[in-house]
Amino acid sequence: MKTLRVAALALLTVPAFAQLPTLNVSDNRRYLVTQDGKPFFWLGDTAWELFHRLNREQAEMYLKTRASQGFTVIQAVALAELDGINTPNANGDKPLVDNDPTKPAEAYWKHVDAVIDLAARNGLYIGLLPTWGDKVNKGSWGKGPEFFNPGNARAYGKWIGNRYKNRTNLIWILGGDRNPRPGSQDVEIWRAMAAGIVEGVGGQDRALMTFHPQPVDHGSSSNWFHTDDWLDLNMMQNGHCRDQRTYDKMAEVYALTPVKPVLDGEPIYEDHPVCFNPKELGHSNAYDVRKYAYFDVFAGACGHTYGCHSVWQMWDKTREPVNLPLKPWNESLLLNGATQMQHLRRLIESRPFLDRVPDQHMLVDARSAVAEHIQATRGRDYLFAYSAMGLPVALSLGKISGEKLTGYWFNPRDGKATAFGTFDNRGVQTFVPPSQGQGQDWVLVLDDASKNFGVPGS
């Protein structure tokens, strides 16, 4: 009987939800790692309306699909953007009693609990936004209502931090597409919410925390919070225009001290009206989203967030569309860009991860036009150079180890790599990709031949 009682007590201490390894910042402060030191590549998707618009079965289908495509982080909002306060969720529940952030409505949050746990069971982390930014600053768009102040922001942060303190598959994301306004209490409100989360979590290690800004004014959390202790990594938003110099913005934040990881949490979405001007510029495509992904990661990002215009809003034909989505969310999950993001992750993970640095000095000509840009990065014994239009890559060699280098062309469209020779690791050499032109992007991979790394992306 004693054995049975001990076993029963042990069962009571086992969490009812799946546990993933907690995430930390790497020792060199550039990347993310799991609790046992394994490199973690943030491959995110913006599913802002996940908790608000999808029922349990729909959420499970979405999460299983994204997990199968190699995504690792799902960014979703608890108090959602699209009238998330007054329009009930898929189960008919609202998140707050009397629109008071200090009075959470339990039924709504049980659904959030369940979706977070579904994500964990599918090996996914949730980048959890406690609220969309329009509840702090409605601005010129958004339905709000604005109801946060420093006092209730801290109380709400403490409550939500305590509720999810034992979930290991969380990353906290404050902000929500709003930059703090000069002369307002916005910075104070966000700091109060962060302090509340820290207090709610208590003495145990808390999940990582960042801030999601708007794309204006360089679009980086570092503008306001870089030296705050709660900000573990910087997040940028580069918005939804084509061929922006995202790599220069990334380089600026990468160079800041103290050193913190950085990533683009909202670049151009697939199937999004380019610059919100579909009549003249059309909608974005897989090539647009690939370019930003490789530019950003090779410029030093610790990962990358993909987005699809129909998916972030979980749009279907029964709902009011936001900015002309092309087809329903469930039909958009297998767009080319979404399936191609995993190739970037596999490429990065196929070589030593944590010593990788951006290095444009290897390039003889990085190309000034964004559409033709070449972006380079290297570890101690390998290098990658992304050519956005398949233009020749001229390199000044000798920056990595090895007397001989093995060369590959890696195709971002299908994830396949083709070896093309062995070369001396010295002097200036030019490498010509297999094809050139719009949509013909390639990654040059050069390895220290003595390392025998294997095929890139495998």
Salt bridges, closest charged atoms under 4 A:
ASP45 OD2 - ARG66 NE 2.75
GLU49 OE1 - HIS52 ND1 2.68
GLU49 OE1 - ARG53 NE 3.92
GLU106 OE2 - ARG163 NH2 3.03
ASP113 OD2 - ARG163 NH2 2.79
ASP117 OD1 - ARG167 NE 3.06
ASP134 OD1 - LYS135 NZ 2.94
ASP186 OD2 - ARG181 NE 2.78
GLU199 OE1 - ARG154 NE 3.29
GLU199 OE2 - LYS158 NZ 3.42
ASP228 OD2 - ARG191 NE 2.67
ASP232 OD2 - ARG206 NH1 2.73
ASP243 OD1 - LYS291 NZ 2.77
ASP248 OD2 - ARG245 NE 2.86
GLU252 OE1 - HIS218 ND1 3.48
GLU266 OE1 - HIS212 NE2 2.89
GLU266 OE2 - HIS240 NE2 2.79
ASP288 OD1 - ARG242 NE 2.91
ASP296 OD2 - HIS304 ND1 3.63
GLU349 OE2 - ARG345 NE 2.98
ASP355 OD2 - ARG380 NH1 3.03
ASP359 OD2 - ARG378 NE 2.64
ASP359 OD2 - LYS399 NZ 3.61
ASP424 OD1 - LYS404 NZ 2.39
ASP424 OD2 - ARG426 NH2 3.38
ASP441 OD1 - ARG290 NH2 2.83
ASP441 OD1 - ARG413 NH1 2.89
ASP447 OD2 - ARG351 NH2 2.71
